[in-house]
Amino acid sequence: MKLPPGCCRLQTLGAALGVCITISFMVQLLGGPFHRSRSPGPCQPRTHLVFLKTHKTGGSSVVNLLHRFGEAGGLRFALPHRYQFGYPNSFRAERVKGYRPGGPPFDIICHHMRFNLSEVQKVMPNDSFYFSIVRDPGTLGESAFSYYRAVAPAFRRAPSLAAFLASPHRFYRPEARGNHYARNLQWFDFGLPLPRTPGEAAAAAAALERLEGVPPPRHPPGHPA
């Protein structure tokens, strides 16, 4: 089908705009004659990295990059003895392959865990850079309901996500294997305690931002935190 001339011009302009945006992004990313650095000196790579890989947030792509970066630089990875450092239990230093108290720290840790700052600090240097990925809880909940429905009995028993959200206690049983995926996944992965008030939620998030210790999780029986 022959397109009208005006449509062809719009396609050409769209393609040109896409090329310009791509070039601009790469210049910003890699640096160039128009890139201004806020620091007076050259950028130095950080080699002590703590990446909390949260579920259903695209963390696997970051882990892939960290593996390539670490292997190229001969860095030492903190790896689990078995699956995901014992997740969904809180992270413990003893779950790291090769860890021994007083031994040399690792350079990078980047696999799934339930975050526990005091234990992470036992295996990582004091100057480590901590980062993670967070996602809108609504879209994350939709994604988790679809992805983990086969392994989370609470999701499997619910006829739909709307039904689960309307009455989670009808479907959620805390003792059922796999039901940790039916919790607030990001809050759970960050190892934060179940808040009783909005103020407690804000305080826990603020403590995490400062990388201060937070109280151990408290989950009332049957509550899908």
HELIX and SHEET records of a PDB file:
HELIX    1   1 PRO A    5  LEU A   30  1                                  26    
HELIX    2   2 GLY A   59  GLY A   73  1                                  15    
HELIX    3   3 GLN A   84  GLY A   86  5                                   3    
HELIX    4   4 ALA A   93  ARG A   95  5                                   3    
HELIX    5   5 LEU A  117  VAL A  123  1                                   7    
HELIX    6   6 PRO A  137  TYR A  147  1                                  11    
HELIX    7   7 PRO A  153  ARG A  157  1                                   5    
HELIX    8   8 LEU A  161  ALA A  166  1                                   6    
HELIX    9   9 PRO A  168  ARG A  170  5                                   3    
HELIX   10  10 ASN A  179  ALA A  182  5                                   4    
HELIX   11  11 LEU A  185  ASP A  189  1                                   5    
HELIX   12  12 PRO A  198  GLU A  209  1                                  12    
SHEET    1   A 3 ILE A 108  ILE A 109  0                                        
SHEET    2   A 3 LEU A  49  LEU A  52  1                                        
SHEET    3   A 3 PHE A 129  SER A 132  1                                        
END                                                                             
